[in-house]
Amino acid sequence: MIKIISGKGVGDGKVDFDIMDFPEKIKNAVLGITATTNGVYKATADRTSPYCSILLEDVTPQGHPYLMAFVDGMFSSDGLEFNSLQGKQSELPSEAISFAIGSDDKGLYYSTFIGNGTSTDAAGIAEIKADASLVVGG
């Protein structure tokens, strides 16, 4: 779910992720949680989430690329649910994390690109990846 509240500029924006399938190492890295040499993850009082960018990629119903880049922000955990075994196997609960949207040094919060199946799609994709500070082809 993406929620952006606008006034002048974009206001306070937030992207919520349901991260059941989010890789544990990446989730912990973006939350500033460190691992010991034994693979135990520890959240300490002095942890700090790093500034990150997000690139969301999909395709339109016509099969054209659809991308959205959030160029700067920080992840935070919205809580963790944990249930003990109660007689039968059940699904693991999903965990949610949020991304508080910020702006880059030029004031850019996010950019969106919707391709149209022409030769300009590659340039649009390269531009939005540059907005998110991603290397094209990487």
Buried (B, 14 or more C-beta within 10 A) or exposed (E): EEEBEEEEEBEEBBBEBEBEEBEEEEBBBBBBBEEEEEEEEEEEEEEEBEEBBBBBEEEEEEEBBBBBBBBBBBBBBEEEEEEEEEEEEEEEEEBBBBBBBBBBEEEBBBBEBBBEEEEEBEEBBBBBBBBBEBEEEE
